[in-house]
């Protein structure tokens, strides 16, 4: 949870810091420490949150960003580059597509580098800008705060109306509101679940699944219903608990953030000491009385979707959604005070007025990030457009042909990683011999694979050891795409070269 070190102030709750530099208060008090979750009582039972509807410039900006993100999310499975999906994570067929590039299990090194690059980018981004991802682009936050929560406001009203509705006895009006809300939530969850399934199967395969007789796709139908129930449970009941108990990002921030990181922060130097606003008291008189700009209206707490008090400092549950910033700015506007009592700032920005600067840790993270980018770019640039696997036919040994040659039978799998059909040819490079491909000429469909049987024949005098290495070239338009090495079995000839 939070670090329990605090900064002494004349009165009221104090900001908590995790940088280890703040000395303990001279006289500890019980309200200086936050030792419990905002969504659980003393017995560990959940406290249901009723956040007020946020309004303000940051909320409007997040809505605009969310519209573009949601449009891309729902269109993503059907967008293609070179005939391949923009993003597809087909774990069933172990086939992945990122920005139109198809990746297979044979590309494990590329996928590993991509994951390292992703997590390093998160570390760099978080070290500089805090949890901006959580508040602006995380799917959980976007769906909860920009889709499901507004529908709840529309049907049940703002926080006071929702609290009163839940406490009221069951009536026809209450039943209608609850049923309507949950039917809409279930329909939206069904839509999200289908979109998630389309990212796994691919847009075309998903469309074929939903337009065909469902009795022929019971497995796909089962997963579709499972995804629907999971998303419904998350957005209708679990809500902020997903960020608090499941997502590890909030716990990572304790090691990723430092005193230079930009977070949603309360300016305690300007806000403390807190005190109620008196109409007959001017700002100068208020300052002379030792009071700060915070009037302890708790609007920042009332709008928080995770139930925390941002005035207690950076906390694990804070997703940087900016709702408290908009709520506080609205209060400051009504009082004629400057905005920014709660704002994007760093600890040093609050304490010393420093601006964001590049730290040695950010430089180190960036160097690691550039190194991974270079390695990934090199691998992608030198990546073969095909991947070939050659295995000896199960249970087969060498055979002797009527012409006296020694033959081995192989099973060959060829994967086309490009977006165009690719005709390929197989040639035996070393030693000299005969290679026969069974079936039709080899044409590998775009982003797909084919399997074929290959027979290799050598003269008995060429076998000086067993097994002996042979090399097979995979060629396209006269250009060698890949050279495969495999072993050849046979009776060893006594003749030496």
N, C-alpha and C positions, 0 to 999 in steps of 0.2 A: 504494500500500500504506500502511503506517503511517507516521506522522511519526517520524523517528529521534531527535528530541530526548528526553531522558530526565532523570529526577530522581536525583541521587546518593543512594545509600543505602549502609549499611555493607557489605552483601553480597547476593548473589542477584539474580535478574531484577528489573527495576524497571518501574513504570508508565510508559507512553508517553502524551504529551499532544500535542494539536494546536492549542493556543490561542496559541502563540507567546510565552507569558510566562515559560516555564520556562527558566532558564539551563542551559547545558550542564554536564555533570559535570566536576569538577575533573580527574579522571584517567579518561579514557575506557577502557572495557574491551570486549572483543568480545561479551560476553554482555549488554551494555547495549542492544544493537540487534537488532531483528528484521528481517532483510533477505531473508526467503524465505517462501513459502507453506507452511502446515502440511501441505498435501496434495500436495506435490511434493518430490522429492529434488533433489540437486545437479545431476543430469542432466536435470531437467524431467519425469521419469516420475512418474506418479500414485502416491501412497501411499494405499492403501485404508484407510479408517477403520473402527474397531470401537468405537463409543461404548458405554459401559455403560448399562444400563437405569436411567433416572432415577426417583427416588421422592421424594415430599415434598409439601408443601402447595401449592406453585406448580404442580407437575405435575398434581396432582389438579384444581386450578382450571382449568388449561388443557384437561384432558380434558372437563370439564363444558362449557366454552365451545365446544370442538370438536364435541361432540355436537349442540348447537343449530345450529352453523354447517353441519355436514354434513347435518342434517335439512333445513335451509332450502335448501342447495345442490341436493340431489336432488329436492326438491319444487318448487323455483322455477319450472321451465318449465311446470308444470301449475297454478300458482296464478294466478288472474286477478282483476282489478279492473275492474268495468264491462265484463266480457267480453273484456278485453285482458290479455295476459300481464303479470305483475309485472315481468319483465325478458326482453327478447328483442332480440338483435342480429342481425337478418337482413340480412347484407351482400349476399346474393344478390339479394333484391328491394329492397334499400336501404330497409328498413322497420325501425324501431326502436320498442320499447315500454319505457318506464320508469315504474314505479308505475302502470300502466294507461293512461298517456298515450302515444298513438302519434305518432311523429315520422318525417318524411320528409326527403329531401334538401333540400326547400324550407325546412326548419327548421335550416339550417346555422348560423345565428347562435345559436340556442338550444343546439345541440350544442357549438359552440365555447365559449360561455359556461359550459356545464356542465363541459367539460374544464378550463377555466381555474379554475373553482371547485374542482374535484377536486384539482388539483395545488397550488393555494394552501392548501387544507385540509391536504394532506400536509405542506406546509412549516410551517404553524402547529403542527400536531400534533407533528411531529418536533422542532421547535425547543423545545417544552416537554417532551415525553415520550419523545424518542428513537425507537428502532425498535420501539415497542410493537406496531405493525402486523405486523412480520415475525414476531415470536415468538408472537403470540396469534391472529391472524386471516388471515395470508397463506395462500392455498390450498396453495402448495408446502410450507410448514411443517406445516400441519394434516394433509395427506395423508401426508407422509413420516414425521412423528414420532408421529402419533396413529392411523394406519391401517397403513401398510406396515411400519414399524419394529416395532411390537408383534407383528405376524404373524411377522416374522423371529425375534424373541425367542422366540415360542411354538414355532416349529418347530426352530430351530437353537440356542436357548439364549442366554445373555448373552455379552458380548464375549469372555471367555476361551474359551468353548465354540465360538463362531463362528470364532475365530482357529485353534483346534486342528482344527476340522472342515475348514477350507480348506487347512490344511497337510497333512492326512492323505491317504494314497493312496485312490484310488477303490474303494469297496466298495458292496455292495448297500444298506447303511444310508445311506451318504453320498448315493448316487444317488437314493434314495427321498426324502430330505430336500430335496435340491436341486430335483428335479422337482416335488415337492409345492409348495414355496415359489413357484417360477416359474409354475406353473399357476394358483395363487391370484392372484399378481401380475398375470398376463395377464387373468384374469377380472375383477379389479377395474379394470384399465386399460380393458377393454371397456365396463364399466359407466360409468366416468368419461367415456370418449370418447362414448358415447351421450348422456350428460347434456349434454356440451358441444355436441353436434350439436343437441340439443333446444333449447338456448338460441339457436342460430342460426336454426333453422327454425320454432320455436314448438312447444309441446307437442302440439297436435292434428296438425300436419303431420308431426311426428316419429312419432307413433303410427300414422298412415296409412302412413308409409314402412316401418316395421318389420313391420306386419301384412299388407302387400301382397306380391305376388310379387317377390322381390329382382331378378329378371331385368328388371323394368320400371323399376328404380331403380339402375342400375349406378353412376351418379355418386355418389348418396347412400351406397351401399354402400362405394364406394372411399374416400370421406371418413371413413366410420365406421371402416374398417380403418386408415386413416392416423392418425386421432386415437388409436386404441388402441395402435398401435406407438409413437407419440410419447410417450404417457403411460407406457407400459411402460418405454421407454428411460430416461425421466427418473427414475422412482422405483426401478427395478431396478438401473440402472448409473450414471447421471449424478449423481443425488442432490445433495449439497451443492455440486457444481460449478455447478449452476444459479444458486445464490445468489452464488457467487464470481465467475463469469465472464459470466453472461448478464444477471442482474438489475442494473440501474444504481443501485438504491436505496442499496446499500452505499457506492457512490462519492459519491452526493449528500450523504451524512451529513457529509462533511468540510466542506461549506459550510453545512449546515443546523444542525449542532450547535454549541453554544458551552459556556462553562464553567457555564452555568445549566441546561443540558438534563439531563433525567433519563435515565440509562443504567444498564445492569448494570455495576457498578463494584466493584473490589477496594479495600478500605480499607487502603492501604499504610502509613498512619500507625499503624494498629493491628497490622497483620500483620508488618511488617518489624522486625527482622531474622528471617529464616526459620531454623528449626532443628528437628530431629527431637524428638518428644515422648519425655521420659523419665519413667517411672512414679514414680521416686523424687524427682521435682522438682515442687514446688508452683508454681502460677501466679506467686506473689510471687517465688520464687527464679528462675523463668524470666525475669521482667521485670528482676530485678536483674542477671542475666547478659547483659542487652542483647538478649534474644530477644523477638519478637512472638508473636501468637497463631497465625500460620500455621506449621503443622508440616511443610509441604512434602510432604504425602501425595499430591498430584497427583490427588486425586479430581475436582477441578474440571476438569482437563484430560481425564481418562478419560471423563467423561460428555458432553463437548462434541461436538455433531454436526458441527461444522466443524473440529475438531481444534486449536483455538487454546488458548493459555494466557491466561485473562482477567487474570491478574496482570501481564501486560505492557501493560495498559490497553485502552482502546477501540480496536477493530480493525475493518477493513472486513468481515471474515467474520462477526463477531458478529451474530447475529440476535435477541439478547435473549430466548432461549428459556427462561431461568431454570433450566436443568438444573444449572449450576454453583452457583447459589444454594442449591438443595435439597441438593446433595451436600455443600457446605461446612457448611450448617446441621446436617446429620446428624452430621458429625464434631465440630462444636462441642458438640452435645448430649452426645455420648459423653464428651467431655473435661470437661464441666461449665463450658464457657465461653459467653459470650453469643453469640447468633446475630447474623448481619449482617456478618460479615467480608467476604462478597460480597453485595451488596444493590443495590436500586434507589437510586441517589444521583446527584448532580451532582458535577462537579469541585470547585466551591466548597463543596458539602456535605461532601466528604471533607477538603478542605484547611482550611476555616474553620468547618465546622459549620452553614452557612447552609441555610435551607429554600428550597424552590422559590419564586421570585418572578417577577413580571411584568416583563419587560425591554422597552426601547424597540423592539427588533426584533419581539418578539411583538405589541406594540401596533400596529406598522406592518402586519405580516402580517394581523392581525385586522381592521384598517380596510379593507385591500384585500379581504379575504374578505367583509366586510359589504357593501362596495360592489358586488362581483360578485353577492352574494345579492340585493341590492335590484334590480339590473339584470335578473337572471334572473327574479325575481318579477314585475317590471313587464312583461317580454316575455310571460311565461306568462299573466298576467292579461289582457293586451290581444291575445292570440293569437286569430286567427280560427279558428272551428271547421272551416272548409273552406279549401282552397287550390286556386285555379283557374288553369290555364294555357291561353291561347288562342294558337293558331298558324294562319297561313294554310294552307289545304290545299295540299300539295306540288304544284307544277306548274300551279296554277290562276291565272287572271287574272279580271278582272271580266267579268260576263256581262250581257246585256240581256234582260229578261224580255219575254214577249208583251205585258204591260201597259205596257211602256216604262220600267220601273224598272231601276236598276243594282243588280246583286247581287254579293256576295262570299261565298265559302264558307270556313268556318273549322273547324279541328279543336280541340275543347275537352276538356281533362282536368280532372276534379273529384275532389279527394281529401277524404274525410270523416275528420277527425281525432278524432271523438268515438266513444263506445262504443255509439251507437244509430243505426239506419238513418235517413237524413235525406232527405226529399223536398225538392227545390229547384226554383225557377223562375228563368228568365232573362228579363230585360226590357231593352229598348233605352232608355237614358235620354236620350242626346243623340247626334245630332239625332233628330228624329221620323222614324220609319220602321217597318219590319216585321222581326221576328225570328222565325225558324222553327227549331224543334228537331226533327231527324229521329229517328224511332224512338219508343219508349214514353216515358211520363212519367219524368222524371229522379228516381230514388231511389237514393242512394248508400249502399251497405252500410256497416255500422259498421267503422271502421278500414280501409277499402278505397277503391278508386278506380274511376271509370267514365270511358269516353271516348265522345264523341258528336260528330256533325257539326251545325253551326249555319249557317244561311243568313241573311244580313242584306241587306235591300233598302231602297234610298233612291230618292227622286225625283231625276231628273237636275238639277233646279234647285237642289238642296241642295248639290251638289258645287262648291265655290268654289276648291278646290285638291286636288291629288292627290300624295301620300296625305293623307287627312283623318282626324283623330282622332275616334273614336267611343267611347262609354262604355256598358258593359253591366253591369247589376246582377244579382248572384246573391242570391236571396231565399229565405227559409224562414219559413213562417207569416206572411208579410207583412213580415218584418224583413229589411233588407238586411244580408247577411253580408259581402259583399265587392264592390267596384266594380272592374271590369277596363277598362283602356284599351288599345285596339288601333287599327290603321290601316285605312283603307278606300280602295281604289283605284277609279278611274273616270275618265271623260272630264270635263274641267273645263268647267262651264257658264259662258258669257260674262256671265250675269246677275249683278249685284252686289247685295248686300242694301241 
